[in-house]
Amino acid sequence: MSVETHAHHEHPDVVGSRNRLGVILLLVADIAFALSMVFVYFYLRGQNVNNMWLPAATSDHPAIEPLSAGPGWTVTAIAAFGLLAHMYGLKGARSQNQTQLKLGSLVALVASVIAIGYQYNTISSAPFTFSDGAYVSCFYMFAIMNMVHLLLTLFISFGNWNRARLGLYVENFWHVDIVRIWWIWMVVSSLLGAFSLSYP
């Protein structure tokens, strides 16, 4: 006896809406974490318990000097450029312009690679270690969070560009729209870190 099976396919808009909700819920958790980091930064800065925010020089250790916030703002600017490139690609997807979609996706991918390189250089060239006071701990906390976000952005952007290259967004491009949500949050989170570190 043969059994006839039928694959059940949901409408792409239904799948897209459900996936969009999942991404938003994940972002809510990440947003709460990032905002708590901003709170901790300014709380520790304001309390400055035992003058451990920026410890003074001792006989065996030099004074801790805060780093310039410039690199943080630079990474944020690169990420913002990547967001604009992705939005350009999304506009192409909406107008059925596959060339524009591929170009925007590729530029966004390259921007994420450049931002990662810049962020890595900022972390690796920092002239202190985790135990050098509360400011230093917060600096690494923001820098590492930003690096994790950028690595996720690289992974997502590569997938987005590759699918665009393969022509998988000709009819349904809700993936590209969901990636837009992530890009926006990644830029905002980078902005929060750069803003906080501007007040050592």
N, C-alpha and C positions, 0 to 999 in steps of 0.2 A: 504494500500500500504506500503510495507516495503522498507526501505532505507538501502542499504548496505554501510557501512563505512569502510574505510581502514586507519589504522594508518600509518602515514608517519614517517619513521625512517631514520634519517641521519646517514651517516657512522661515526663510532666513531672517526676517525681521523679528520673529519670536525668539530665535536663537540669539540674535544680536542683542535684543533687549535683556535677556537673561544674563548673558555674559557681561553686558555693560553694568548691570546691577552688581554682579560679583566683583568687578573691578572697583566700583565705587565703595563697596563694603570694605575691601582690602585697603583702599585709600583712606577711609575713615580711621582705621586702626593706625596707619602710618602717620596720618596728620596728627592724631592724638599724641603719638610718640614724639614727633618733631616739635610740637608746641610745648610738650613737657620739657624737652631739652632747652628750649628758649627760656622757659621759666627757671629751670635749674641754673642756667648760665647767669641770669640777672640776680637770682637769689643769692648764689654763692659770691658773686661780685659785690653785692650790697652788704652781705654779712661779713665777708673777709675775716673769717675766724682765725685767730692767732696770726694774722697778717700772712695767710697762706694763699691768698689769691695770686699775688705776684711776690714770692718770697724775696727778701732782701739778701744781699751778698753775705756769705759766711766765710770762715777761714778756709773751708775746703770746697766751696761752691760759689760761682759768680751769681750776681743778681739775675733774676729772670726778667727779660724784656719782652713785651708783647710783639708779635709779628704784625706787619702791615696787613690791613684788610684787603689790599689791592688784589692779591691772587684770588681771594674768594669772590670778589666782584667780577674778575676776569672770567672765571669759570662760569659764573652766572650769566654773563654776557654771551659766552659761547653757547651755553645751553639755550638761551633765549633765541639766538640765531638758528639753532637746530629746531626749535619749536616753530619759528616762522617758516623754515624750509618744509617742515612736515605739513603745516597749514597750507602752504603752496601746493604740495602734493595732494592733500585732501581736496582742495578746490578742483584740481585736475580730475580726481576720481569722480567728483560730483558732476562734472561737465563731460564725463566720458573721454577725457583727454589722457590717454595712457602714457604718453611721452612726458607730460607734466607730472603725473603721479610718480613715474619712475625717477625723474630728475629730483623732485622734492624729497622722495624717500632716500635717495642716494646721498644728497647733501646733508640731510638730517643724520644719516648714519655716520658720515665723515665728521660732522660736528661733535657727535658723541665720542668718537675716537680721540679727537683733539682735546676735548674737555677732560677725558680720562687721563691723557698724558700730562696735562697741566696740573690736574689734581694730584696725581701720583708724585710729580716733581715737588709740589708744595709740601706733601707729607714727608717725603724722603729727605728734603733739605731742611726741615725744621731743626733748629739748633738745641733741642731739649728732648727729654724723655718723659714718659707718663708720670713719673713720680716727682716732677718739678713744680708742683703746686696745682691749685684748683683751676687756674686759667688754662694751664697746659692740658689738663685732663679734658676740659671743655673744648679746647681747640681740636684735639684729636677726635673727640666725640663727634663734632660737626664735620670734620674732614673725612672721617671714615664713613659716616652716614652718607655724605655726598658721594663718596666713591662707590658705595654699594648701589645707590640710586643710579649713578652713571653707568655702572656695569649692567644693571637691569635694563637701562635705556639702550645700551649697545645691543644686548641680546634681542630686545623687542624690535629695535630699529632694523637690525639685520633681517629678522624674520619678515618684517613689513616690506622691506626693499625686495627681498627674494621672492615673496609672493607677488609683488607688483611686477617684477621682472618676468615671472612665469605667466603673467596674464590672468591671475586668479581673482582680480578685483574688477573684472569687466562688468559684471552684473551686480554683484553684492560687495559693497566696500565698508560694511559696518566694522570690520577689523580696524581699518584705517581710522575710523571715528573714535574707536575705543583707545587706540594708541595716542590720539590727540589728548584724551583725558589724562593719560599718564604723563605725557610731555609737559602739560600745563602744571601738574603737581610737582614734577621734578624741578622745574624752573622756580616755582614758588618756594620749595624747600631749600633750594640752593640760595635763594634770596634771603630767607630767614637766617641761614647760617652766616652769610656775608654781612647782613645787618647787625647781628649780634656781635660778631667779632670786630665790628667797627667801634665798639665801646669796651675796650679792655680795662 
